[in-house]
Amino acid sequence: GPGPPPGGGGPAAGRAPPPPPPPPFSRAHAPPGAPRPGPRPPPPRLLLLDEPLAALDQTTRARVRHTLRRHLDGFGGVCLIVTHDPVEAVSLADRVLVLEDGRAVQDAAPAEVTRHPRSAWVARMLGRNAWPGTTTADGLAVPGGAAVVAADPVAPGAEALAIIAPEAVSLHREPPTGSPRNVWTGTVREITAVGSRLRVLIACADAPDLVAEVTPAAAAELSLTDGAPVHAAVKATEVVLVPR
């Protein structure tokens, strides 16, 4: 048969040129029965975040938490955050519901949960010492025989937590003198750096473990090392009793 046309610039012989592109879609060109674009859906009224920061390292988590807080402030609906991190909860939420063993133990503003946590686990995750026990006329009786004296005791006979901030615990190599109403003897179990301060875990002989926070200079002055004997003192005014 005949060869291709000279010049080689056109379409191949025996083939029709490609069809023109279809026109842009419009309602006028829509085939009968085709779905038509509807109105834009309304913005969501509920946002559920399940462990949103769980897979992040500590540095990234802090940065993303700050960014997420800013975005949530501009969200017009309700946001429900599920988390096992109390720090994340009090940082992001306007209100915190604490669930423990399948029951609600506290429903309060973040500041209230931080100051007066009603869950020992939440208190410890927030860096507080939390001793469960039974209230007495002057404080709390802790299982094992230890007693905690509080400046503001509550009605005796109730289950409660004694909340003690680590920075309220003073450490001594000799029995302390002065006004502290609570003194426990123990040994240093662990020393951990937290920023510019040190957290010292004390294993007490007749009380639950206690965490104290001291400066590196104070730790050096007391010669604090693992296994060193110490006396831990807490003023009654530094003990907060929280009914459970």
ROSE-4610 file (N, C-alpha, C; in Angstrom, 1 decimal, always signed):
// ROSE-4610
residu = [G/G/G/P/P/P/G/G/G/P/P/P/P/P/P/P/P/P/G/G/G/G/G/G/G/G/G/G/G/G/P/P/P/A/A/A/A/A/A/G/G/G/R/R/R/A/A/A/P/P/P/P/P/P/P/P/P/P/P/P/P/P/P/P/P/P/P/P/P/P/P/P/F/F/F/S/S/S/R/R/R/A/A/A/H/H/H/A/A/A/P/P/P/P/P/P/G/G/G/A/A/A/P/P/P/R/R/R/P/P/P/G/G/G/P/P/P/R/R/R/P/P/P/P/P/P/P/P/P/P/P/P/R/R/R/L/L/L/L/L/L/L/L/L/L/L/L/D/D/D/E/E/E/P/P/P/L/L/L/A/A/A/A/A/A/L/L/L/D/D/D/Q/Q/Q/T/T/T/T/T/T/R/R/R/A/A/A/R/R/R/V/V/V/R/R/R/H/H/H/T/T/T/L/L/L/R/R/R/R/R/R/H/H/H/L/L/L/D/D/D/G/G/G/F/F/F/G/G/G/G/G/G/V/V/V/C/C/C/L/L/L/I/I/I/V/V/V/T/T/T/H/H/H/D/D/D/P/P/P/V/V/V/E/E/E/A/A/A/V/V/V/S/S/S/L/L/L/A/A/A/D/D/D/R/R/R/V/V/V/L/L/L/V/V/V/L/L/L/E/E/E/D/D/D/G/G/G/R/R/R/A/A/A/V/V/V/Q/Q/Q/D/D/D/A/A/A/A/A/A/P/P/P/A/A/A/E/E/E/V/V/V/T/T/T/R/R/R/H/H/H/P/P/P/R/R/R/S/S/S/A/A/A/W/W/W/V/V/V/A/A/A/R/R/R/M/M/M/L/L/L/G/G/G/R/R/R/N/N/N/A/A/A/W/W/W/P/P/P/G/G/G/T/T/T/T/T/T/T/T/T/A/A/A/D/D/D/G/G/G/L/L/L/A/A/A/V/V/V/P/P/P/G/G/G/G/G/G/A/A/A/A/A/A/V/V/V/V/V/V/A/A/A/A/A/A/D/D/D/P/P/P/V/V/V/A/A/A/P/P/P/G/G/G/A/A/A/E/E/E/A/A/A/L/L/L/A/A/A/I/I/I/I/I/I/A/A/A/P/P/P/E/E/E/A/A/A/V/V/V/S/S/S/L/L/L/H/H/H/R/R/R/E/E/E/P/P/P/P/P/P/T/T/T/G/G/G/S/S/S/P/P/P/R/R/R/N/N/N/V/V/V/W/W/W/T/T/T/G/G/G/T/T/T/V/V/V/R/R/R/E/E/E/I/I/I/T/T/T/A/A/A/V/V/V/G/G/G/S/S/S/R/R/R/L/L/L/R/R/R/V/V/V/L/L/L/I/I/I/A/A/A/C/C/C/A/A/A/D/D/D/A/A/A/P/P/P/D/D/D/L/L/L/V/V/V/A/A/A/E/E/E/V/V/V/T/T/T/P/P/P/A/A/A/A/A/A/A/A/A/A/A/A/E/E/E/L/L/L/S/S/S/L/L/L/T/T/T/D/D/D/G/G/G/A/A/A/P/P/P/V/V/V/H/H/H/A/A/A/A/A/A/V/V/V/K/K/K/A/A/A/T/T/T/E/E/E/V/V/V/V/V/V/L/L/L/V/V/V/P/P/P/R/R/R]
num = [1/1/1/2/2/2/3/3/3/4/4/4/5/5/5/6/6/6/7/7/7/8/8/8/9/9/9/10/10/10/11/11/11/12/12/12/13/13/13/14/14/14/15/15/15/16/16/16/17/17/17/18/18/18/19/19/19/20/20/20/21/21/21/22/22/22/23/23/23/24/24/24/25/25/25/26/26/26/27/27/27/28/28/28/29/29/29/30/30/30/31/31/31/32/32/32/33/33/33/34/34/34/35/35/35/36/36/36/37/37/37/38/38/38/39/39/39/40/40/40/41/41/41/42/42/42/43/43/43/44/44/44/45/45/45/46/46/46/47/47/47/48/48/48/49/49/49/50/50/50/51/51/51/52/52/52/53/53/53/54/54/54/55/55/55/56/56/56/57/57/57/58/58/58/59/59/59/60/60/60/61/61/61/62/62/62/63/63/63/64/64/64/65/65/65/66/66/66/67/67/67/68/68/68/69/69/69/70/70/70/71/71/71/72/72/72/73/73/73/74/74/74/75/75/75/76/76/76/77/77/77/78/78/78/79/79/79/80/80/80/81/81/81/82/82/82/83/83/83/84/84/84/85/85/85/86/86/86/87/87/87/88/88/88/89/89/89/90/90/90/91/91/91/92/92/92/93/93/93/94/94/94/95/95/95/96/96/96/97/97/97/98/98/98/99/99/99/100/100/100/101/101/101/102/102/102/103/103/103/104/104/104/105/105/105/106/106/106/107/107/107/108/108/108/109/109/109/110/110/110/111/111/111/112/112/112/113/113/113/114/114/114/115/115/115/116/116/116/117/117/117/118/118/118/119/119/119/120/120/120/121/121/121/122/122/122/123/123/123/124/124/124/125/125/125/126/126/126/127/127/127/128/128/128/129/129/129/130/130/130/131/131/131/132/132/132/133/133/133/134/134/134/135/135/135/136/136/136/137/137/137/138/138/138/139/139/139/140/140/140/141/141/141/142/142/142/143/143/143/144/144/144/145/145/145/146/146/146/147/147/147/148/148/148/149/149/149/150/150/150/151/151/151/152/152/152/153/153/153/154/154/154/155/155/155/156/156/156/157/157/157/158/158/158/159/159/159/160/160/160/161/161/161/162/162/162/163/163/163/164/164/164/165/165/165/166/166/166/167/167/167/168/168/168/169/169/169/170/170/170/171/171/171/172/172/172/173/173/173/174/174/174/175/175/175/176/176/176/177/177/177/178/178/178/179/179/179/180/180/180/181/181/181/182/182/182/183/183/183/184/184/184/185/185/185/186/186/186/187/187/187/188/188/188/189/189/189/190/190/190/191/191/191/192/192/192/193/193/193/194/194/194/195/195/195/196/196/196/197/197/197/198/198/198/199/199/199/200/200/200/201/201/201/202/202/202/203/203/203/204/204/204/205/205/205/206/206/206/207/207/207/208/208/208/209/209/209/210/210/210/211/211/211/212/212/212/213/213/213/214/214/214/215/215/215/216/216/216/217/217/217/218/218/218/219/219/219/220/220/220/221/221/221/222/222/222/223/223/223/224/224/224/225/225/225/226/226/226/227/227/227/228/228/228/229/229/229/230/230/230/231/231/231/232/232/232/233/233/233/234/234/234/235/235/235/236/236/236/237/237/237/238/238/238/239/239/239/240/240/240/241/241/241/242/242/242/243/243/243/244/244/244]
x = [+0.8/+0.0/+0.8/+0.2/+1.0/+1.7/+2.9/+3.6/+3.1/+3.7/+3.2/+3.4/+2.6/+2.8/+4.1/+4.7/+6.0/+5.9/+7.1/+7.2/+7.2/+6.4/+6.4/+5.9/+5.2/+4.8/+3.4/+2.6/+1.1/+0.9/-0.4/-0.7/-0.4/-0.3/+0.1/-1.0/-0.6/-1.6/-2.6/-3.9/-4.9/-5.5/-5.0/-5.5/-6.2/-7.3/-8.0/-7.3/-7.4/-6.8/-7.5/-6.8/-7.4/-8.6/-9.6/-10.8/-10.4/-11.2/-10.9/-11.2/-10.6/-10.9/-12.3/-12.9/-14.3/-14.4/-15.6/-15.8/-15.8/-15.5/-15.6/-17.0/-17.0/-18.3/-19.1/-20.3/-21.3/-22.6/-23.5/-24.9/-25.5/-25.2/-25.9/-25.4/-24.1/-23.6/-23.8/-24.3/-24.5/-25.5/-25.1/-26.1/-27.3/-28.4/-29.7/-29.5/-29.9/-29.8/-28.5/-27.5/-26.2/-26.4/-25.7/-25.7/-25.1/-25.7/-25.3/-24.7/-23.6/-23.0/-24.0/-24.0/-24.9/-24.3/-25.0/-24.4/-23.3/-22.3/-21.2/-21.7/-21.2/-21.7/-21.3/-22.1/-21.8/-20.5/-19.8/-18.6/-19.0/-18.1/-18.4/-18.7/-19.6/-19.9/-19.3/-18.7/-18.0/-16.7/-15.6/-14.3/-13.8/-13.5/-13.0/-11.5/-10.7/-9.2/-8.9/-8.4/-8.1/-6.6/-6.0/-4.6/-3.8/-4.1/-3.6/-2.0/-1.4/+0.0/+0.8/+0.2/+0.8/+2.0/+2.1/+3.2/+4.4/+4.3/+5.4/+6.4/+7.6/+8.6/+8.3/+9.0/+8.7/+8.8/+9.9/+10.1/+9.0/+8.8/+7.8/+6.4/+6.1/+4.8/+4.5/+5.5/+5.3/+5.0/+5.7/+5.5/+4.1/+3.8/+2.5/+1.3/+1.5/+0.5/+0.2/+1.2/+1.0/+0.2/+0.6/-0.1/-1.5/-1.7/-3.1/-4.0/-3.4/-4.2/-4.7/-3.8/-4.1/-5.3/-5.2/-6.3/-7.6/-7.5/-8.7/-9.4/-8.6/-9.2/-10.1/-9.8/-10.6/-11.7/-11.8/-12.8/-14.2/-15.2/-16.5/-17.3/-17.0/-17.8/-17.2/-17.6/-17.1/-16.0/-14.9/-13.8/-13.7/-13.7/-13.5/-12.2/-11.3/-10.0/-9.9/-9.5/-9.2/-7.7/-7.3/-5.8/-5.5/-4.4/-3.9/-2.8/-2.6/-1.6/-2.3/-2.2/-2.9/-2.3/-1.0/-0.4/-1.1/-1.3/-1.9/-3.4/-4.0/-5.4/-5.6/-4.7/-4.9/-4.3/-3.5/-2.9/-3.9/-4.7/-5.5/-7.0/-7.5/-8.9/-9.3/-10.6/-11.2/-11.9/-12.2/-12.7/-12.2/-11.9/-11.3/-12.2/-12.5/-13.3/-12.3/-12.0/-11.1/-11.8/-11.5/-12.1/-11.0/-11.4/-10.5/-11.3/-10.9/-11.6/-13.0/-13.2/-14.5/-15.5/-15.1/-16.0/-15.4/-16.2/-15.8/-15.4/-14.1/-13.7/-13.5/-13.5/-13.4/-13.8/-14.6/-15.0/-14.8/-13.8/-13.4/-12.6/-12.4/-11.5/-10.0/-9.2/-7.8/-7.1/-7.3/-6.5/-6.9/-8.2/-8.7/-8.1/-8.0/-7.5/-6.0/-5.3/-3.9/-3.6/-4.4/-4.3/-4.8/-5.9/-6.6/-7.0/-6.0/-6.4/-7.0/-8.1/-8.8/-8.4/-7.4/-6.9/-5.4/-5.0/-3.5/-2.7/-3.2/-2.5/-2.3/-3.4/-3.3/-2.3/-2.4/-1.5/+0.0/+0.3/+1.7/+2.1/+1.2/+1.6/+1.8/+1.1/+1.4/+2.6/+3.3/+4.5/+4.3/+3.1/+2.8/+2.9/+3.2/+3.1/+1.7/+1.2/-0.2/-0.3/-0.7/-0.8/-2.3/-2.8/-4.2/-4.3/-5.4/-5.6/-6.9/-7.1/-8.3/-8.1/-9.0/-8.8/-9.0/-8.2/-8.2/-8.5/-8.5/-8.8/-7.7/-6.5/-5.5/-4.8/-5.3/-4.7/-5.2/-4.2/-4.5/-3.7/-4.4/-3.8/-3.5/-2.2/-1.8/-1.7/-2.1/-1.9/-0.4/-0.2/+1.2/+1.6/+0.8/+1.0/+1.5/+1.8/+2.3/+1.1/+1.4/+0.4/+0.9/-0.1/+0.2/-0.6/+0.1/-0.5/-0.8/-2.0/-2.4/-2.9/-2.6/-3.1/-4.6/-5.2/-6.6/-7.2/-7.4/-8.0/-9.4/-9.9/-11.3/-12.0/-13.3/-14.0/-13.4/-13.2/-12.5/-13.4/-12.7/-13.3/-13.6/-13.1/-13.4/-12.1/-12.3/-11.2/-10.7/-9.4/-8.8/-7.4/-6.9/-5.5/-4.8/-3.6/-2.7/-1.8/-2.0/-1.2/+0.0/+1.2/+2.4/+3.2/+3.5/+4.3/+5.8/+6.6/+8.0/+8.8/+8.5/+9.3/+9.0/+7.9/+7.6/+8.3/+9.0/+9.7/+11.2/+11.6/+13.0/+13.7/+15.0/+15.8/+16.9/+17.2/+18.2/+18.9/+20.2/+21.0/+20.9/+20.5/+20.3/+18.8/+18.2/+16.8/+16.7/+15.7/+15.5/+15.0/+15.3/+14.8/+13.9/+13.1/+12.2/+10.7/+10.0/+8.5/+7.9/+8.6/+7.9/+7.2/+5.9/+5.0/+5.2/+5.7/+5.8/+7.3/+7.8/+9.2/+9.2/+9.8/+9.9/+11.4/+11.8/+13.1/+13.1/+14.2/+14.2/+15.6/+15.7/+17.0/+16.7/+17.7/+17.6/+17.6/+16.6/+16.5/+16.9/+16.7/+17.0/+17.1/+18.0/+18.1/+18.0/+17.1/+16.8/+16.8/+17.5/+17.6/+16.3/+15.7/+14.5/+14.7/+15.2/+15.5/+16.7/+16.6/+17.7/+17.7/+16.8/+16.6/+16.7/+16.8/+16.9/+15.7/+15.2/+14.1/+14.7/+14.4/+15.0/+13.9/+14.0/+13.0/+13.5/+12.6/+13.0/+12.1/+12.8/+12.0/+12.0/+10.8/+10.6/+10.4/+10.8/+10.7/+9.3/+8.5/+7.2/+6.1/+6.4/+5.5/+5.7/+4.7/+4.9/+6.1/+6.6/+7.7/+7.3/+8.4/+8.2/+9.2/+8.7/+9.6/+9.9/+11.1/+11.5/+12.2/+12.1/+12.8/+13.8/+15.1/+16.1/+17.0/+17.8/+18.8/+20.0/+20.8/+22.0/+23.0/+23.0/+23.8/+23.4/+22.1/+21.6/+22.0/+21.8/+22.2/+23.6/+24.5/+25.9/+26.2/+25.6/+25.8/+25.4/+24.3/+23.9/+24.5/+25.4/+26.1/+25.0/+24.0/+23.0/+23.5/+23.4/+23.7/+22.7/+22.7/+21.8/+22.1/+21.1/+21.3/+21.7/+21.8/+22.1/+20.9/+21.1/+20.0/+19.7/+18.4/+17.9/+16.7/+16.4/+15.1/+14.4/+13.1/+12.3/+11.3/+11.2/+10.3/+9.3/+8.1/+7.0/+6.2/+6.0/+5.2/+3.7/+3.0/+1.6/+0.8/+1.3/+0.7/+0.9/+1.8/+2.1/+1.3/+0.5/-0.2/-1.7/-2.1/-3.5/-4.3/-5.4/-6.2/-7.3/-7.5/-8.5/-9.4/-10.7/-11.6/-11.7/-11.8/-12.0/-13.4]
y = [-1.2/+0.0/+1.2/+2.4/+3.6/+3.9/+4.5/+4.8/+6.0/+6.4/+7.5/+8.8/+9.8/+11.1/+11.7/+12.4/+13.0/+14.0/+14.2/+15.3/+14.7/+13.7/+13.0/+13.8/+15.0/+15.8/+15.6/+14.9/+14.8/+13.5/+13.2/+11.9/+10.8/+9.6/+8.4/+8.1/+7.5/+7.1/+6.2/+6.3/+5.4/+5.7/+6.7/+7.0/+8.3/+8.4/+9.7/+10.6/+11.9/+12.8/+12.6/+12.8/+12.7/+13.6/+13.2/+14.0/+15.2/+16.3/+17.5/+17.2/+17.9/+17.6/+18.0/+17.3/+17.5/+18.9/+19.5/+20.9/+20.8/+21.9/+21.9/+21.5/+20.8/+20.3/+21.5/+21.5/+22.5/+21.8/+22.4/+21.8/+21.6/+22.5/+22.4/+21.2/+20.8/+19.6/+18.3/+18.4/+17.2/+16.2/+14.9/+14.0/+13.9/+13.5/+13.3/+12.3/+12.7/+11.8/+11.9/+12.6/+12.7/+13.5/+13.1/+13.9/+15.3/+16.3/+17.6/+18.1/+18.9/+19.4/+20.0/+19.7/+20.2/+21.4/+21.9/+23.0/+22.5/+23.3/+22.9/+22.5/+21.4/+20.9/+21.9/+21.9/+22.8/+22.3/+23.2/+22.7/+21.7/+20.9/+19.9/+20.5/+20.0/+20.5/+19.7/+18.5/+17.7/+17.2/+17.3/+16.8/+15.8/+14.6/+13.6/+13.3/+13.5/+13.3/+12.2/+11.1/+9.9/+9.8/+10.1/+10.0/+10.8/+12.1/+12.7/+12.9/+12.9/+13.1/+11.9/+10.7/+9.5/+9.1/+9.2/+8.7/+9.6/+10.8/+11.8/+11.7/+12.1/+12.2/+13.5/+13.6/+14.7/+16.1/+16.3/+17.7/+18.0/+17.1/+17.3/+17.4/+16.6/+16.6/+18.0/+18.6/+20.0/+21.0/+20.9/+21.9/+21.6/+20.4/+20.1/+20.4/+20.2/+20.5/+22.0/+22.9/+24.3/+24.7/+24.1/+24.4/+23.9/+22.7/+22.2/+23.0/+23.5/+24.4/+25.6/+26.2/+27.4/+27.1/+25.9/+25.6/+25.3/+24.6/+24.3/+25.6/+26.6/+27.8/+28.5/+28.2/+28.7/+27.8/+26.6/+25.7/+26.0/+26.1/+26.5/+25.5/+24.2/+23.2/+22.7/+21.4/+20.8/+19.8/+19.8/+18.9/+18.0/+16.7/+15.7/+15.0/+15.1/+14.6/+13.4/+12.2/+11.0/+10.9/+10.8/+10.7/+10.1/+9.4/+8.9/+9.8/+10.9/+11.9/+13.0/+13.1/+14.2/+15.6/+15.7/+16.9/+17.4/+16.5/+16.8/+17.2/+16.6/+17.0/+18.4/+18.7/+20.0/+21.1/+20.8/+21.8/+22.1/+21.1/+21.3/+21.6/+21.1/+21.1/+22.3/+22.7/+23.7/+23.0/+21.7/+20.9/+19.5/+18.9/+17.6/+16.6/+15.5/+14.4/+13.2/+12.9/+11.8/+10.5/+9.5/+8.2/+7.2/+6.5/+5.5/+4.2/+3.1/+1.8/+1.9/+2.6/+2.7/+3.7/+4.5/+5.4/+6.8/+7.8/+9.2/+9.6/+10.0/+10.4/+11.9/+12.6/+14.1/+14.7/+15.8/+16.6/+18.0/+18.6/+20.0/+20.7/+22.0/+22.8/+22.3/+22.5/+22.0/+22.5/+23.7/+24.3/+23.5/+23.2/+22.4/+21.0/+20.4/+19.0/+19.1/+20.1/+20.2/+20.5/+21.4/+21.7/+20.6/+20.0/+19.1/+17.8/+17.0/+15.8/+14.8/+14.2/+13.2/+11.7/+11.6/+10.3/+10.3/+9.3/+9.2/+9.0/+8.3/+8.2/+9.5/+10.3/+11.6/+12.5/+12.5/+13.3/+13.0/+11.7/+11.3/+11.6/+11.5/+11.9/+13.4/+14.2/+15.6/+16.0/+15.0/+15.3/+15.4/+15.1/+15.3/+14.0/+14.1/+12.9/+12.8/+11.5/+11.3/+10.0/+10.2/+9.1/+8.9/+7.7/+7.4/+7.0/+7.3/+6.9/+7.3/+7.2/+7.6/+8.8/+9.8/+11.0/+10.8/+11.6/+11.6/+13.1/+13.2/+14.6/+15.6/+15.2/+16.1/+15.9/+14.9/+14.7/+13.4/+12.5/+11.3/+10.1/+9.0/+7.8/+6.9/+6.6/+5.9/+4.4/+3.5/+2.1/+1.8/+1.0/+0.7/+1.4/+2.3/+2.9/+4.4/+4.9/+6.3/+7.3/+8.4/+9.5/+10.8/+11.5/+12.8/+13.8/+14.9/+16.0/+17.1/+17.6/+18.7/+19.9/+21.1/+22.3/+22.4/+21.9/+22.0/+20.6/+19.9/+18.6/+18.6/+17.5/+17.3/+16.4/+16.2/+15.3/+13.9/+13.4/+12.1/+10.9/+9.9/+8.7/+8.6/+9.5/+9.5/+9.1/+8.5/+8.1/+9.4/+9.6/+10.8/+10.6/+11.6/+11.6/+12.8/+12.5/+13.6/+14.0/+15.2/+15.7/+16.5/+16.2/+16.9/+17.2/+18.5/+18.8/+18.5/+18.0/+17.6/+18.8/+20.0/+21.1/+21.5/+20.9/+21.2/+20.2/+19.2/+18.2/+18.7/+18.9/+19.2/+18.0/+17.9/+16.7/+17.1/+16.2/+16.4/+15.1/+15.3/+14.1/+13.8/+14.8/+14.6/+14.9/+14.4/+14.7/+16.3/+16.8/+18.2/+18.8/+20.0/+20.8/+21.9/+22.5/+23.5/+23.1/+23.5/+23.4/+22.3/+21.6/+20.6/+19.5/+19.3/+18.4/+17.0/+16.9/+15.6/+15.3/+14.2/+13.8/+12.3/+11.9/+10.4/+10.1/+8.9/+8.5/+7.5/+7.6/+6.7/+6.7/+6.1/+6.1/+6.6/+7.1/+7.6/+6.4/+6.3/+5.2/+5.6/+6.9/+7.3/+8.8/+9.4/+10.8/+11.1/+11.9/+12.2/+13.7/+14.1/+15.5/+15.9/+16.9/+17.5/+19.0/+19.3/+20.7/+21.1/+22.2/+22.7/+22.1/+21.2/+20.7/+19.2/+18.6/+17.2/+16.6/+15.5/+14.8/+13.6/+13.5/+12.5/+11.6/+10.3/+9.3/+8.7/+8.9/+8.4/+7.2/+6.1/+4.9/+5.0/+5.3/+5.6/+4.2/+4.2/+3.0/+2.7/+3.7/+3.5/+4.4/+4.7/+5.5/+5.2/+5.6/+5.3/+6.1/+5.7/+6.4/+7.9/+8.7/+10.1/+10.7/+11.7/+12.4/+13.8/+14.2/+15.5/+16.2/+17.5/+18.2/+19.2/+19.1/+19.9/+20.5/+21.5/+22.0/+21.1/+21.2/+20.4/+20.8/+22.1/+22.6/+22.0/+21.9/+21.2/+19.8/+19.1/+17.7/+17.4/+18.3/+18.2/+18.5/+19.5/+19.8/+18.7/+17.9/+16.8/+15.5/+15.5/+14.3/+13.2/+13.6/+12.7/+11.7/+10.4/+9.4/+8.2/+7.3/+6.2/+5.4/+5.2/+4.4/+5.3/+6.6/+7.5/+7.6/+7.5/+7.7/+9.2/+9.5/+10.9/+11.0/+12.2/+12.5/+13.5/+13.1/+14.0/+14.7/+16.0/+16.8/+17.6/+17.7/+18.5/+19.2/+20.5/+21.3/+20.9/+21.0/+20.7/+21.6/+22.8/+23.8/+23.4/+22.5/+22.1/+20.8/+20.3/+19.0/+19.4/+19.0/+19.2/+17.9/+17.9/+16.7/+16.8/+15.8/+15.8/+14.5/+14.7/+13.6/+12.8/+11.5/+10.7/+10.3]
z = [+0.0/+0.0/+0.0/-0.1/-0.1/+1.2/+1.2/+2.4/+3.1/+4.2/+5.0/+4.3/+4.5/+3.8/+4.1/+3.1/+3.3/+4.4/+5.0/+6.0/+7.4/+7.7/+8.9/+10.1/+9.8/+10.9/+11.3/+10.5/+10.8/+11.5/+11.7/+12.3/+11.4/+12.0/+11.2/+10.3/+9.2/+8.1/+8.7/+8.3/+8.6/+10.0/+10.8/+12.2/+12.2/+12.8/+12.9/+14.0/+13.8/+14.8/+16.1/+17.3/+18.6/+18.8/+19.5/+19.7/+20.6/+20.4/+21.3/+22.7/+23.7/+25.1/+25.4/+26.4/+26.7/+27.3/+27.2/+27.8/+29.3/+29.9/+31.4/+31.9/+33.1/+33.6/+34.0/+33.7/+34.2/+34.3/+35.0/+35.1/+33.8/+32.8/+31.5/+30.8/+31.0/+30.3/+31.1/+32.3/+33.1/+32.4/+32.3/+31.7/+32.6/+32.0/+32.8/+34.0/+35.2/+36.3/+37.1/+36.5/+37.2/+38.5/+39.6/+40.8/+40.6/+41.3/+41.2/+42.5/+42.4/+43.7/+44.6/+45.9/+46.8/+47.6/+48.5/+49.3/+50.2/+50.6/+51.4/+52.8/+53.3/+54.6/+55.7/+56.8/+57.9/+58.6/+59.3/+60.0/+61.1/+61.5/+62.6/+63.9/+64.7/+66.0/+67.1/+66.7/+67.7/+67.1/+67.8/+67.4/+68.5/+68.1/+69.0/+68.7/+69.7/+69.6/+70.6/+70.1/+70.9/+71.0/+72.2/+72.4/+71.3/+71.1/+69.9/+69.9/+71.1/+71.2/+71.6/+71.7/+72.3/+71.6/+70.3/+69.5/+69.4/+70.0/+69.8/+71.0/+70.7/+71.7/+72.6/+73.7/+74.6/+74.0/+73.3/+72.7/+71.7/+70.8/+69.7/+70.4/+71.4/+72.1/+72.7/+73.3/+73.9/+72.8/+71.6/+70.6/+69.9/+69.7/+69.0/+70.0/+71.3/+72.3/+72.3/+72.1/+72.1/+70.8/+69.7/+68.4/+68.5/+69.0/+69.1/+70.0/+71.1/+71.9/+71.2/+70.4/+69.6/+68.6/+68.0/+67.0/+67.7/+68.9/+69.6/+70.1/+70.4/+70.9/+69.8/+68.5/+67.4/+66.9/+67.5/+67.1/+67.7/+66.8/+67.3/+67.9/+67.8/+68.4/+69.7/+70.1/+71.3/+70.9/+71.7/+71.4/+72.6/+72.4/+73.4/+73.2/+74.2/+74.2/+75.1/+74.6/+75.4/+75.6/+76.8/+77.1/+78.4/+78.5/+79.7/+80.4/+79.8/+80.3/+81.0/+82.3/+83.0/+82.6/+82.3/+81.8/+80.6/+79.6/+78.4/+78.6/+79.6/+79.9/+80.4/+81.4/+82.0/+81.1/+80.2/+79.2/+78.1/+77.7/+76.5/+76.8/+78.0/+78.2/+79.0/+78.9/+79.7/+80.9/+80.8/+81.9/+81.8/+83.0/+83.0/+83.7/+83.1/+83.8/+84.0/+85.2/+85.5/+85.8/+85.0/+85.2/+85.8/+86.8/+87.4/+87.7/+87.2/+87.4/+86.9/+85.8/+85.2/+85.9/+86.8/+87.5/+87.5/+87.5/+87.5/+88.9/+89.1/+90.4/+90.6/+89.5/+89.5/+88.2/+88.3/+87.2/+87.6/+87.1/+87.5/+86.5/+86.7/+85.9/+86.0/+85.0/+85.1/+86.3/+86.7/+87.9/+89.1/+89.3/+90.4/+90.5/+89.3/+89.2/+89.6/+89.2/+89.5/+91.0/+91.6/+93.0/+93.9/+93.6/+94.5/+93.7/+93.2/+92.5/+93.4/+93.0/+93.8/+93.4/+92.5/+92.1/+92.4/+93.1/+93.5/+92.2/+91.2/+89.9/+89.2/+89.2/+88.5/+89.3/+90.6/+91.4/+91.2/+91.1/+90.8/+89.4/+88.5/+87.1/+87.0/+87.8/+87.8/+88.7/+89.2/+90.0/+91.5/+92.0/+93.4/+94.2/+95.5/+96.3/+96.7/+96.7/+97.0/+97.9/+99.1/+100.1/+100.4/+100.1/+100.5/+101.9/+102.5/+103.9/+104.4/+105.8/+106.4/+107.3/+107.2/+107.9/+109.4/+110.1/+111.6/+112.1/+113.4/+113.9/+113.5/+113.3/+112.9/+111.6/+110.8/+109.5/+108.9/+108.6/+107.9/+108.4/+108.6/+109.0/+107.7/+107.5/+106.3/+106.6/+105.7/+105.9/+106.2/+107.2/+107.6/+108.9/+109.4/+110.6/+110.6/+109.4/+109.4/+109.5/+110.1/+110.3/+109.6/+109.0/+108.4/+109.1/+109.6/+110.2/+109.2/+109.2/+108.2/+109.0/+108.5/+109.1/+109.0/+108.0/+107.7/+107.6/+108.7/+108.7/+108.3/+107.8/+107.4/+108.4/+108.3/+109.2/+109.3/+110.5/+110.6/+110.0/+109.7/+109.2/+107.7/+106.9/+105.5/+104.7/+103.6/+102.7/+102.0/+102.0/+101.5/+101.0/+100.3/+99.8/+100.5/+101.0/+101.4/+100.3/+99.8/+98.6/+99.1/+98.7/+99.2/+98.0/+97.7/+96.6/+96.9/+95.9/+96.2/+96.7/+96.2/+96.7/+98.1/+98.7/+100.1/+101.1/+100.5/+101.3/+101.5/+102.8/+103.1/+103.6/+103.1/+103.5/+104.5/+105.4/+106.4/+106.7/+107.0/+107.3/+108.8/+109.6/+111.1/+111.3/+112.4/+112.7/+112.8/+112.1/+112.0/+113.3/+113.5/+114.6/+114.1/+115.0/+114.5/+114.5/+113.5/+113.5/+112.7/+111.9/+111.0/+111.8/+111.5/+112.2/+111.7/+110.5/+109.8/+109.5/+110.1/+109.9/+109.7/+108.6/+108.3/+108.0/+108.4/+108.2/+107.0/+106.1/+105.0/+104.4/+103.2/+102.5/+101.0/+100.4/+99.1/+98.1/+97.3/+96.4/+95.0/+94.6/+93.2/+93.2/+92.4/+92.2/+90.7/+90.3/+88.8/+88.6/+87.5/+87.2/+86.4/+86.8/+86.2/+86.0/+84.8/+84.5/+85.3/+86.1/+86.9/+88.3/+88.6/+90.0/+89.9/+91.1/+91.3/+92.0/+91.6/+92.3/+93.0/+94.3/+95.1/+95.6/+95.3/+95.7/+97.0/+98.1/+99.4/+99.7/+100.1/+100.6/+102.1/+102.6/+104.0/+104.8/+106.0/+106.8/+107.2/+107.6/+108.1/+107.4/+106.1/+105.4/+103.9/+103.0/+101.6/+101.0/+99.9/+99.2/+99.0/+99.1/+99.1/+98.1/+97.3/+96.3/+96.8/+96.9/+97.3/+96.1/+96.0/+95.0/+95.6/+95.2/+95.8/+94.7/+95.0/+94.1/+94.1/+93.0/+93.0/+94.1/+94.5/+95.6/+96.9/+97.1/+98.4/+98.4/+97.3/+97.2/+97.5/+97.0/+97.2/+98.7/+99.3/+100.7/+101.6/+101.2/+102.1/+101.7/+100.7/+100.2/+99.8/+99.1/+98.7/+97.7/+98.0/+97.0/+97.2/+96.3/+96.4/+97.7/+98.5/+99.8/+101.0/+100.8/+101.9/+102.8/+104.2/+105.1/+105.2/+105.2/+105.3/+106.2/+106.6/+107.3/+106.4/+106.1/+105.3/+106.2/+106.0/+106.9/+106.0/+106.4/+105.7/+106.8/+106.6/+107.5/+107.3/+108.4/+108.3/+107.3/+107.1/+106.2/+104.8/+104.5/+103.1/+102.7/+103.6/+103.4/+103.0/+101.8/+101.4/+101.4/+102.2/+102.3/+101.2/+100.4/+99.3/+99.6/+99.9/+100.1/+98.8/+98.8/+97.6/+97.4]
